[in-house]
Amino acid sequence: MTEYTDAEWLRDRMRTILDFYYPACVDEEHGGFVAQLDADTGDVYDPDSKHLVAAARFTRNFALASEVLGEVKWREAAERGVEFLHKRFRDAERGGYHWLLEGTTPVESRRICYGHAFVVLAYARAADAGVSNAGKYLDETWALMDDRFFEADQGLYRSAFDADWAEAEPYRGQNANMHACEAALVAYEVTNEQHYLDRAETVADRLCRDLSTDDGRIWEHYAADWTPDFDYNREDPAHQFRPWGYQPGHHIEWAKLLSVLDRHLDKPWPGKRAPDLFETALDGWDDERGGFYYSLDEDDDPVVDDKYSWEVAEAIGAAAALAERTGDDWYGEWYDRFWEYALETMVAPTGGWYERVSPENDPYPAGDGPEVEPGYHPIGACYESLRSVGE
């Protein structure tokens, strides 16, 4: 490995991403944070839209920065995030968290497991940073996830309910479960409470072994009984949260999560399965121009050939974790390659990361809807690199 393992370099990369968002992201009018910043200019292009996932990810980012960088302003920002999540996104009457706000007004109140998983993760990181009441809110949100979303007979989570919790959506998805596993792992590392690790193992085992295809790949979409639905969103392959096709980014994200699980679990299977998933993900790497295609079909041909920054960020973390777990220099070589591609292609002049680029690696202009990625994945890449290979 090269300079990308230098601890101060990694902390500087984290600072650069944080400084792109903060303090421009602070919403002085409504509270909380605004995620809609143009990566090229740093300008806020939508000051009112607030997505639950972005709010939780901001909170986690600042709590993590408090731990890694040790500056008081980051803990204070995490406190602001916790307050807004609990005061504005939480529905005190019906329980659970709204999906979308306009300012402070709920405009979409379906109860989405994916979003609640990030709330758990945000509270866990905030509790670790010493934010008041974050540990209490973590316990409350985990209990709600357990009561409403978790299907004990399946060992997995439902995807969504309506706002009154009256009806569960029949769709089931691996993405929400992957992030529930991630949240459980973080909660375990923060609290050392065994039930979090047990849940992370259960979910990971079901998706990465029990439900994987004959060739070891992980499918995204399922019916209510957890049988694969290979036609779901076939006509909408670029869907923001539920795209059709195999996602290289999710395979490599699972490789990272299993490597983290391997640190804590006295069983061999996560350490054996993680390298397989890493190699499967590389089927989606563009050998000529770099970057991961967003999705592949059954024959590993690109379906959506745009490249998203979250994919290579997760790949950096996975390569770092696997390098630490295995001692194999091959992962270090990929780690350097991923960083080189990210720095050349995904990092804007402002220090923010583009959401996606074309197959030719040209960035797309900022969108016009509520954003969900306020530097969450690249900050996670820096953090995993620091604790796995940082020197």
C-alpha positions as CSV (number, residue, x, y, z in Angstrom):
1,M,0.0,0.0,0.0
2,T,1.0,3.6,-0.5
3,E,0.2,7.0,1.1
4,Y,-3.4,6.0,1.3
5,T,-2.7,4.1,4.5
6,D,-1.2,7.2,6.2
7,A,-3.4,8.0,9.2
8,E,-3.1,11.7,8.9
9,W,-3.8,11.6,5.2
10,L,-7.0,9.6,5.9
11,R,-8.0,12.1,8.6
12,D,-7.4,15.0,6.2
13,R,-9.6,13.3,3.6
14,M,-12.4,13.0,6.2
15,R,-12.0,16.7,7.2
16,T,-12.2,17.7,3.5
17,I,-15.5,15.9,3.1
18,L,-16.9,17.3,6.3
19,D,-15.8,20.8,5.5
20,F,-17.6,20.6,2.2
21,Y,-20.9,20.1,4.0
22,Y,-20.4,22.0,7.2
23,P,-21.4,24.7,8.1
24,A,-23.2,25.2,4.7
25,C,-25.5,22.3,5.6
26,V,-26.8,23.8,8.8
27,D,-30.5,24.8,8.5
28,E,-30.8,27.9,10.7
29,E,-34.5,28.3,9.9
30,H,-35.9,24.8,10.5
31,G,-33.2,23.0,12.4
32,G,-31.2,20.0,11.4
33,F,-29.2,19.8,8.1
34,V,-29.7,20.3,4.4
35,A,-28.1,17.7,2.2
36,Q,-28.7,19.3,-1.2
37,L,-25.3,20.8,-2.0
38,D,-23.9,21.0,-5.5
39,A,-20.6,19.1,-5.5
40,D,-19.2,21.5,-8.1
41,T,-20.0,24.8,-6.4
42,G,-21.0,24.0,-2.8
43,D,-24.2,25.9,-3.2
44,V,-27.4,24.7,-1.6
45,Y,-29.9,24.1,-4.4
46,D,-32.9,23.0,-2.3
47,P,-33.0,24.4,1.3
48,D,-36.1,22.7,2.5
49,S,-36.2,19.0,1.6
50,K,-35.1,16.7,4.3
51,H,-34.8,12.9,3.9
52,L,-34.7,10.6,7.0
53,V,-31.7,8.7,5.6
54,A,-29.7,12.0,5.0
55,A,-30.6,13.3,8.5
56,A,-29.4,10.1,10.1
57,R,-26.3,9.9,8.0
58,F,-25.3,13.5,8.8
59,T,-25.7,12.7,12.5
60,R,-23.5,9.6,12.2
61,N,-20.9,11.5,10.2
62,F,-20.5,14.2,12.8
63,A,-20.5,11.8,15.7
64,L,-17.8,9.7,13.9
65,A,-15.8,12.9,13.3
66,S,-16.0,13.7,17.0
67,E,-14.4,10.4,17.7
68,V,-11.7,10.5,15.0
69,L,-10.9,14.2,14.9
70,G,-11.6,15.1,18.5
71,E,-13.1,18.6,17.7
72,V,-15.9,19.9,19.9
73,K,-17.8,21.3,16.9
74,W,-18.4,17.8,15.5
75,R,-20.0,16.6,18.8
76,E,-22.2,19.7,18.8
77,A,-23.2,19.0,15.3
78,A,-24.1,15.4,16.2
79,E,-26.2,16.8,19.1
80,R,-28.1,19.0,16.6
81,G,-28.7,15.9,14.4
82,V,-30.0,13.8,17.3
83,E,-32.3,16.6,18.4
84,F,-33.8,17.0,14.9
85,L,-34.2,13.3,14.4
86,H,-36.0,12.8,17.6
87,K,-38.0,16.0,17.6
88,R,-39.0,16.4,14.0
89,F,-38.6,13.1,12.2
90,R,-40.0,10.9,15.0
91,D,-43.8,10.6,15.1
92,A,-44.5,10.8,18.8
93,E,-48.2,9.7,18.4
94,R,-47.9,6.7,16.1
95,G,-44.3,5.7,16.7
96,G,-41.6,5.4,14.1
97,Y,-40.0,8.0,11.8
98,H,-41.3,10.0,8.9
99,W,-39.6,9.3,5.6
100,L,-39.5,12.9,4.1
101,L,-40.0,16.4,5.5
102,E,-40.4,19.7,3.8
103,G,-38.8,22.0,6.4
104,T,-40.3,20.5,9.5
105,T,-43.6,19.3,7.8
106,P,-44.0,15.6,7.1
107,V,-44.7,15.0,3.4
108,E,-44.2,11.2,3.3
109,S,-44.8,9.2,6.4
110,R,-44.6,5.6,5.4
111,R,-42.5,3.6,7.9
112,I,-39.4,2.4,5.9
113,C,-37.1,-0.1,7.5
114,Y,-34.1,1.2,5.5
115,G,-34.5,4.6,7.1
116,H,-35.0,3.2,10.6
117,A,-31.8,1.2,10.3
118,F,-29.9,4.4,9.8
119,V,-31.6,6.0,12.7
120,V,-30.3,3.2,14.9
121,L,-26.9,3.6,13.5
122,A,-27.0,7.4,14.0
123,Y,-28.0,7.1,17.7
124,A,-25.4,4.4,18.3
125,R,-22.6,6.6,17.0
126,A,-24.0,9.6,18.8
127,A,-24.1,7.7,22.1
128,D,-20.5,6.8,21.6
129,A,-19.7,10.5,21.1
130,G,-21.3,11.3,24.4
131,V,-24.5,13.0,23.0
132,S,-27.1,13.2,25.7
133,N,-30.1,10.8,25.4
134,A,-28.7,9.1,22.3
135,G,-28.3,5.8,24.2
136,K,-31.9,6.0,25.3
137,Y,-33.1,6.8,21.8
138,L,-31.0,3.9,20.5
139,D,-32.7,1.4,22.8
140,E,-36.2,2.8,21.9
141,T,-35.6,2.7,18.1
142,W,-34.1,-0.8,18.3
143,A,-37.1,-2.0,20.3
144,L,-39.4,-0.5,17.6
145,M,-37.4,-2.2,14.8
146,D,-37.7,-5.5,16.7
147,D,-41.4,-5.1,17.3
148,R,-42.5,-3.8,13.9
149,F,-40.1,-4.9,11.2
150,F,-38.3,-8.0,12.4
151,E,-39.7,-11.4,11.3
152,A,-38.3,-13.8,13.8
153,D,-39.4,-16.9,11.8
154,Q,-37.4,-15.6,8.8
155,G,-34.5,-13.9,10.7
156,L,-34.9,-10.9,8.5
157,Y,-36.7,-7.5,8.4
158,R,-39.8,-6.4,6.6
159,S,-39.4,-3.5,4.3
160,A,-42.2,-1.0,5.0
161,F,-45.5,-0.2,6.6
162,D,-48.0,2.5,5.9
163,A,-48.0,5.5,8.3
164,D,-50.4,3.9,10.8
165,W,-48.5,0.6,10.9
166,A,-51.8,-1.0,9.7
167,E,-50.4,-2.8,6.6
168,A,-47.0,-4.1,5.7
169,E,-45.8,-3.9,2.2
170,P,-45.5,-7.4,0.7
171,Y,-42.1,-6.6,-0.8
172,R,-39.0,-7.7,1.0
173,G,-35.5,-6.5,0.2
174,Q,-31.9,-7.3,1.0
175,N,-30.8,-3.6,1.0
176,A,-32.8,-2.7,4.2
177,N,-31.5,-5.9,5.8
178,M,-27.9,-5.1,4.9
179,H,-28.1,-1.8,6.6
180,A,-29.9,-3.3,9.6
181,C,-26.9,-5.6,9.9
182,E,-24.6,-2.7,9.6
183,A,-26.5,-0.8,12.3
184,A,-26.5,-3.8,14.6
185,L,-22.7,-4.2,14.2
186,V,-22.1,-0.6,15.1
187,A,-24.5,-0.8,18.0
188,Y,-22.6,-3.8,19.3
189,E,-19.2,-2.1,18.9
190,V,-20.5,0.9,20.8
191,T,-22.5,-0.9,23.6
192,N,-20.9,-4.4,23.7
193,E,-24.4,-5.8,24.1
194,Q,-24.5,-9.3,22.7
195,H,-28.0,-9.2,21.3
196,Y,-26.8,-6.7,18.6
197,L,-24.0,-9.0,17.5
198,D,-26.4,-12.0,17.4
199,R,-28.8,-10.1,15.2
200,A,-26.1,-9.0,12.8
201,E,-25.0,-12.6,12.5
202,T,-28.5,-13.8,11.9
203,V,-29.2,-11.3,9.1
204,A,-25.8,-11.8,7.5
205,D,-26.1,-15.5,7.5
206,R,-29.6,-15.5,6.0
207,L,-28.7,-13.2,3.1
208,C,-25.1,-14.1,2.4
209,R,-25.5,-17.9,2.7
210,D,-29.0,-19.2,3.0
211,L,-30.5,-17.0,0.3
212,S,-27.6,-16.5,-2.1
213,T,-27.9,-17.9,-5.6
214,D,-26.2,-21.2,-6.7
215,D,-23.2,-19.2,-8.0
216,G,-22.9,-17.3,-4.7
217,R,-24.4,-14.0,-5.7
218,I,-26.9,-11.9,-3.6
219,W,-30.2,-11.0,-5.2
220,E,-32.0,-7.8,-4.2
221,H,-35.7,-8.4,-4.3
222,Y,-38.0,-10.9,-2.6
223,A,-41.7,-11.7,-2.1
224,A,-43.3,-11.7,1.4
225,D,-42.2,-15.3,2.0
226,W,-38.6,-14.5,1.0
227,T,-38.6,-16.3,-2.3
228,P,-36.7,-14.3,-4.9
229,D,-38.6,-12.0,-7.2
230,F,-36.4,-11.9,-10.3
231,D,-38.8,-9.6,-12.2
232,Y,-39.2,-6.9,-9.6
233,N,-38.4,-3.5,-11.2
234,R,-37.1,-5.1,-14.3
235,E,-38.6,-2.2,-16.2
236,D,-37.1,0.3,-13.7
237,P,-33.5,-0.8,-13.4
238,A,-32.2,2.6,-12.2
239,H,-34.6,2.9,-9.3
240,Q,-33.0,4.9,-6.4
241,F,-33.5,2.3,-3.7
242,R,-34.7,-0.9,-5.5
243,P,-32.9,-1.3,-8.8
244,W,-33.3,-4.5,-10.9
245,G,-30.2,-6.6,-11.3
246,Y,-27.2,-7.7,-9.3
247,Q,-25.4,-4.8,-7.6
248,P,-21.6,-5.1,-7.5
249,G,-21.6,-2.3,-4.8
250,H,-23.8,-4.3,-2.5
251,H,-21.6,-7.4,-2.9
252,I,-18.5,-5.5,-1.9
253,E,-20.4,-3.7,0.9
254,W,-21.3,-7.2,2.3
255,A,-17.6,-8.2,2.0
256,K,-16.8,-5.3,4.3
257,L,-19.6,-6.1,6.7
258,L,-18.6,-9.7,6.9
259,S,-15.0,-8.7,7.5
260,V,-16.2,-6.6,10.4
261,L,-18.3,-9.4,11.7
262,D,-15.3,-11.7,11.5
263,R,-13.5,-9.5,14.0
264,H,-16.2,-10.2,16.6
265,L,-17.6,-13.6,15.8
266,D,-15.8,-16.8,16.8
267,K,-16.9,-18.7,13.7
268,P,-15.1,-19.2,10.5
269,W,-17.8,-18.5,7.9
270,P,-17.8,-14.7,7.7
271,G,-14.0,-14.7,7.0
272,K,-14.5,-17.3,4.3
273,R,-17.5,-15.7,2.6
274,A,-16.2,-12.1,2.5
275,P,-13.4,-12.8,-0.1
276,D,-15.9,-14.6,-2.3
277,L,-18.2,-11.6,-2.3
278,F,-15.3,-9.2,-3.0
279,E,-14.3,-11.2,-6.0
280,T,-17.9,-11.4,-7.2
281,A,-18.1,-7.6,-7.0
282,L,-15.1,-7.3,-9.3
283,D,-17.2,-8.7,-12.1
284,G,-18.7,-5.3,-12.2
285,W,-15.4,-3.4,-12.4
286,D,-14.7,-1.5,-15.6
287,D,-11.2,-2.7,-16.4
288,E,-10.6,-0.1,-19.1
289,R,-11.9,3.1,-17.5
290,G,-12.2,2.1,-13.8
291,G,-15.2,2.2,-11.6
292,F,-18.1,-0.2,-10.8
293,Y,-21.1,-0.4,-13.1
294,Y,-24.2,0.1,-11.0
295,S,-25.9,-3.2,-11.9
296,L,-25.4,-6.4,-13.9
297,D,-27.7,-8.9,-15.4
298,E,-27.6,-12.7,-15.1
299,D,-24.6,-12.9,-17.5
300,D,-22.6,-10.1,-15.7
301,D,-23.3,-7.7,-18.5
302,P,-24.0,-4.1,-17.4
303,V,-27.7,-3.1,-17.0
304,V,-27.1,0.4,-15.7
305,D,-23.6,1.3,-16.6
306,D,-23.4,4.6,-14.7
307,K,-20.9,4.5,-11.8
308,Y,-21.9,5.7,-8.3
309,S,-19.4,7.1,-5.8
310,W,-20.8,5.0,-2.9
311,E,-19.7,1.8,-4.7
312,V,-16.0,2.7,-4.8
313,A,-16.2,4.1,-1.3
314,E,-17.5,0.8,0.0
315,A,-14.9,-1.0,-2.0
316,I,-12.1,1.0,-0.3
317,G,-13.5,0.0,3.1
318,A,-13.8,-3.6,2.0
319,A,-10.3,-3.8,0.6
320,A,-8.9,-2.3,3.8
321,A,-10.8,-4.6,6.1
322,L,-9.9,-7.7,4.0
323,A,-6.3,-6.6,3.9
324,E,-6.3,-6.5,7.7
325,R,-8.2,-9.8,8.2
326,T,-6.2,-11.8,5.6
327,G,-2.8,-10.2,5.4
328,D,-3.0,-10.6,1.6
329,D,-1.2,-7.9,-0.4
330,W,-3.7,-8.4,-3.2
331,Y,-6.3,-6.5,-1.3
332,G,-3.8,-3.7,-0.7
333,E,-3.3,-3.4,-4.4
334,W,-7.0,-3.1,-4.9
335,Y,-7.2,-0.6,-2.1
336,D,-4.8,1.7,-3.8
337,R,-6.5,1.2,-7.1
338,F,-9.9,2.2,-5.6
339,W,-8.5,5.3,-4.0
340,E,-6.7,6.4,-7.2
341,Y,-10.0,6.0,-9.2
342,A,-12.0,7.9,-6.5
343,L,-9.6,10.8,-6.3
344,E,-9.3,11.1,-10.1
345,T,-13.0,10.7,-10.9
346,M,-15.4,11.0,-7.9
347,V,-13.9,13.9,-5.9
348,A,-15.1,17.3,-7.0
349,P,-12.8,20.4,-6.8
350,T,-14.8,21.5,-3.7
351,G,-13.8,18.3,-1.9
352,G,-17.3,16.9,-2.1
353,W,-17.9,13.6,-4.0
354,Y,-20.1,13.4,-7.1
355,E,-23.1,11.1,-6.6
356,R,-22.5,9.4,-10.0
357,V,-20.6,9.6,-13.2
358,S,-21.2,8.3,-16.7
359,P,-19.7,5.1,-18.1
360,E,-16.9,7.5,-19.4
361,N,-16.5,8.9,-15.9
362,D,-18.0,12.3,-16.6
363,P,-19.9,13.7,-13.6
364,Y,-23.7,14.4,-13.8
365,P,-25.0,17.7,-12.6
366,A,-26.7,17.9,-9.2
367,G,-30.3,16.6,-9.1
368,D,-33.4,18.4,-7.9
369,G,-34.8,16.0,-5.3
370,P,-34.0,15.3,-1.6
371,E,-30.5,13.8,-1.3
372,V,-29.6,10.8,0.9
373,E,-25.8,10.8,0.6
374,P,-24.1,13.6,2.6
375,G,-20.7,12.1,2.4
376,Y,-21.7,9.0,4.3
377,H,-19.9,6.4,2.2
378,P,-16.6,8.2,1.7
379,I,-16.4,9.1,5.4
380,G,-17.0,5.5,6.1
381,A,-14.2,4.5,3.7
382,C,-11.8,6.8,5.6
383,Y,-12.9,5.4,9.0
384,E,-12.6,1.7,8.0
385,S,-9.2,2.5,6.4
386,L,-8.0,4.2,9.5
387,R,-8.9,1.3,11.8
388,S,-7.9,-1.5,9.4
389,V,-4.7,-0.3,7.7
390,G,-4.0,3.2,9.0
391,E,-0.4,3.7,9.9
